[in-house]
Amino acid sequence: MLVTGFEPFGGSTVNPSQLLVERLAAAPPAEVELSTALLPVSYGRTPGALLEALRASDPEVVVCFGQASRRTAITVERVALNLDDASDADNEGVVSSGPIEPDAPASYWSTLPVDELVAELRSAGVPAAVSRDAGGYLCNRVFFTLMRYAATERPGLMGGFVHVPALPEQTLESDLPSMPLDVVERAARVVLEVAARAHVGLDGRGPRYRAVDYEALRRQLGGRCFICELIDGNPEFRHHVVYEDDVAVAFLQRYQRLYGYVLVAPRGHREHVTGDFTSDEYLALQAVVHRVGEAIRRSVPTERLYVLSLGSQQANRHVHWHLAPLPPGVPFEQQQFAALDKNIGLDLDERELEDLAARLRAAIAAVPA
């Protein structure tokens, strides 16, 4: 994991993100291999400094921290904008405005579990909120550089940006809000713990697997449709539902072959993936697939989201779509069907499955319908 902060700027002699990084480096979170970097407040030098830190540490998770003097809470940023748009100069006297990279997309989404982070911070007694974007100064430049790097060089890298308020000693002669460094540190440790848990997909101990006898499960069904039984509320077929409406239901695959694996099915029993639907019905289902897929991609590390329809008249006749997030770093020969065609599943307990389902529900709610 890589954590970054900024040097002081704007005439201040301290920056809470700098002090935070120093504290974390001195006492890293347990079971986290932590690298840190202090970034300059310079349009010319900051992107290169961040990229150097990324390539040197080769992290799986990146959390960048910065100061937002007028904010009253820890704010987790959702979108990195391809835009410099601030009137304040950097520490070298430079003011920048306009697109950061004219040929790049207008924005990138954070791949941190934004909504879960805010919920966990509030549960820990820390004021926290979601922020749409990181503004137009160097914080946004760093956020955009990070997410651009992830999109072009490290697909599946989990990363994002978190703003912290000013320190009390910075606001003695003003009416600006502040937050003690001890609270900022406590908040940061919550952020890193949740990010690490979301990345590993479990509880920090690494993946655990168990064998799954799919043939025995098929015999146990005895010809029943498990999706219809699920929709009808049969407790024998309970799954962790992450989304449902009048058209479809989406639920966690019970035996997670890949962490974040979700099935999407129509509520009505249909058996032919195209022949049993009008074009409008089919497109309505695909809208659900898209929305749930985007939520998965934003919630768990995903190099590629596989979307496919399986089953046959011999088993699993009810039409459904598999949404399977391939994590980063899987060797090519173990990708694609090789990643799905295995008789093992992640050994997740009910708490771990419900934590995953809750994160996906929050992410789905944040994806525009």
N, C-alpha and C positions, 0 to 999 in steps of 0.2 A: 504494500500500500504506500502511495506517495501522498504527503500532505504538504501544501504550500501556504505561505503567507507573504505579506508585503513589508517592505521597509517603510519607515515613517514618511509622511508626505504632507503637503499643505502647511508647512511651517511647524508641525508638531514634532516633538522629539521622541515620541513613542507611537507604536501601532499595535493594537491588541492582537492582530493576526500574527505579527512577528513574535510577540511574547508568548502567544499560544503555541506556535511551532516550536519555540525553544523549550517550553515545558513538556510538550509531547515527545520531543527528541530525548529529553533527559529521563523521562519515565514513560516509555511506549506502552500502549495497551497490551494486556496479556495475549499471547498467541497470535500477535500481529507482527509481521516482518515490516518494520516501518522505515521509510526513507522520508526525509524532509528537504525542503528547499525554500530559501528566502529570495523573493523576486524583487527586482528593482522597479521603481515607479517611473517607467520610461517607455514611451511608445516605440522607440527604436530598439531597446534592448530586452524588454520583457518577454516578447514571444520567443526569442532565441533562447533565453534563460530557461523558460518553461520546457521547451522542446529538448534542451540539453538534459534537464533533470529527468524527463520522461524516458529518453533513450538510455540514460545511464542506469536508472533503477528498474526499467522494464516492468512497471507495476501492473497488477490486475485491477486495482481500484485506485482512483485519484479523487481527493477532496481538496479543493482550493478554498481558502478562507480569505476574506478581505473585510475592511472596515466600511461601514455605512453610518456616518455620523448622525444622521437624523432619524434613524430607525430605533424603535423601542424594544425590539425583540430579535431573536435569532431568526433570520429569514433564509429559507432554502429556495434557491432560484430554479425556475422551471425551464426557461428558454434562453439560449445564447444567441444574440443578434449579430448579424453581419453588418455592424454599424458602429463607428465612433461618432459620438454625439454629445460632447461635453465642452463647456466653455472654459473649464479649469485647465491650466497648464500642468504638464507632468513635472518631475523634479529637475528636468533639463530645460524647462521653459517652453516646451513644445505643446501646441494645441492641435488636436486632430479632429476632423469631421469627414463623414462620408463612408462609403463601404470599406470594410477591412480587406476583403478579397472580392473584387468585382465579379469574378467568374464562379464564386462559390454560392451555395444556397443562401437564402435570406436569413435562415435561422437553423439551429440544431436544438433538439430536446436534451435535457439532462437525462442521463441513464441511471442516476441514483433513484432510489425509491422515495421520491419527494414527499408524497403524502404520508407515508409511513414514518419518515423521519420527523415530520412535524408532530404527528400523533404521539410518537415516543418521547419527544422533547417535552410536550405538554404533560404527558403522564409522569415525567420526571420532575415536574414543577418548574420548568424553564419556559418563559414566554417565547412563543415560536409562531411563525406564520409562513405560508407559501407566498413567494413573490413571483410575479410573472417573468421579469427579466432583471438583469444585473445592472441596468442603467447604460450610460454611454461612455464611461471612463475606462480606466485600466482594468477594473474588475471584470467588466464585460469582455474586454480584449483578451484577457487570460481565459475566461470561460469559453469564448468562441475558439481560441487557438486550441484549447484542450479538446473540444468536441469535434473540431475539424480534423485534428490528428487522429482521434478515435475513428472517425468515419472513413478516413483515407488510408491510414496506416495500421490501425489496431481495431478492426471491427470486433465488437463484443466487449471492449474495455468499458468498465463501469466508472463513470466520472460525473462531476458536477461542481457547483459553486455554492458556498454558504457565506452570507454576510453576517457580521457581528456588530453590535453597537459600539460606540466609543467608550473609553474607560472614564471613571469618575474624575481622575486627575486631568483629563483632557477637557472637561466641561466646567471647571470651577468658575470661569468668568463668562459663562453663557447659560442659556436656558435649554441647551441641548440635552436629550436623554442620554443615559449611560447605563453600563452594566459592569459589575465588578469582574475582574479577571478570573477569580475562582469560579464564578457562575459560567463565564465563557468557556473555561476549561472543562467544566462538568458537561456543558452542552456538547462540546466537541467530542468528548469521549462517548457520549450517547450516539452521536452521528457516526463515529467510526465503528462502534460496535454493531449498529444496525446495518451499515454498509457492508461490513465484513460478513455478517450473517446472511445478508441478501446475496452476496457474491458466492459464498460457499454453498448456499442453498440449504444449509442445515444449521448446526449449532456450534460451528467452529472446529469440530473434530474431524472434518473431512467426510467425503461420501461413504455411506454404509450401504451395502447391497444385500438383497435376499433373493433366493431363487423363487420363481413363480411358475407354477404348473398350469399353463393356459389351457391345456387339454382337459385337465380335471375341472377347471372353472367352466369350460364349455359344457361338460357333462352335467355339472351341477345346475346349470340353467334349465336343463330339461325341456328345451324348446321355448322357454319364455323369453320375451324381449326385455332385456335388462333396462333399456332406456324408457320403455313404457312403464315398467315397474317403478323406476326412479321417479318419473313424472307423476305417477299415481300415489306416491308417498309410501311405498312399501319399505319399511325400515331395513329389510334384508338387503335392499339394493341402494342404501343411502350412499350418496357421494357428496363431496364438498362443492356445492353449486356456487359459481362465481358471477353468474348473470342469467337472468331469464326475463322474457317478455311474452307477448301474445304469439310471437312467431317461433321463438327458439329458446333452448336452454343450453347453458355452457357449464361444464363441471370438470373438476380435476380428474384426470385418469387415476384410478385407485392405486395402481402399481406404477409409479412414476418411472418410466424408462429414462426420461430426461427431465430435469427439474423445471417445473412450470408447464408441464404437458397438460393440455386442455382438450376436451372433446366438445364440439358444438353440434347439436342435433335439432331438427324441427320438432315441435311439440306433438304434431300429429304423426302417426306411424306411416312412413313412406319407405319404399324399398328400392326405388330406382333413382340414381343420383340426378338424372336430368328428366327422365320420362315421367316421373310422378309429380312434376312441378310445372306450373306455367312460368314463363320467363320472369314475370313480376315476382312470383313467389320465390324463385331461385335467387333473384337479385336481392330480395329482402334478407334472405338467409346469408348471402355473401356480405351484406352490410354488417351483420352481426359478426361473421368471421373476421372481417377487417377490423372492427372495433376491438374485439377481444384480442386479436393478434397484435395490434398496436400496444395494448395494455401489457401483454406478455413481454413484448420487446423492450418496453420501458421499465419493466419491473425486475427482470432477471437478465444476467449476461447472455447475450444472444449474438452469435456470429451470423447465423442464418435461421430464419423461422421457416420450418417445413410445414406446408399445408397440403393435406391429401385426404382423399376419401377411400376408406378400406371397407372390409366386410364382404359378405356374399350371401346367397340364399341358404348356405349351409350353416352359417353362424353370423351373429351380429347383423341381421337383415335390415334393421332400422337404419336409414341413411344417417351418417354422421361424418364430420370432418375432424381430422386430427390436426392440432396445432402444436407442433413439437419444436421447442427452441434448442437449437444446437449450440452448446456453449463454446466459447473461444478455446483454441489450443488443441482441438481434437485432430489427430493425424488424419490425412485425407482418406486413407484406406478404411478408417473407422467411421466415416461420415455417411450421409445419405441413408440408404436402406440398412446398411450395417449398423447404424446407430439405433435403429428401431427394431431390428430383427434379433432379439435376444431374450432369453427366458430368465432375465433378472430384472429387478426393479429396485429403486432407491428405498432403503429401509427407513421410512419416515413414520414417526408416531403421530397420533391424532393432533397433538399440539403443533407439531411442525407442519402438518397438512393444513390446519386451520390458520396458522400464521401466514402461510403461502396464499391461501384462499382470500384472507382478509386483505393482503397486499394487492392481489389482483382485482378484488372488488373495488378498492379505492382507485386503482389506476384506470379501471374501465369507466368509473364515474367521471373521471377527468378527461376522457377521450370524447370529443364531440360526436354526437349521434349522427 
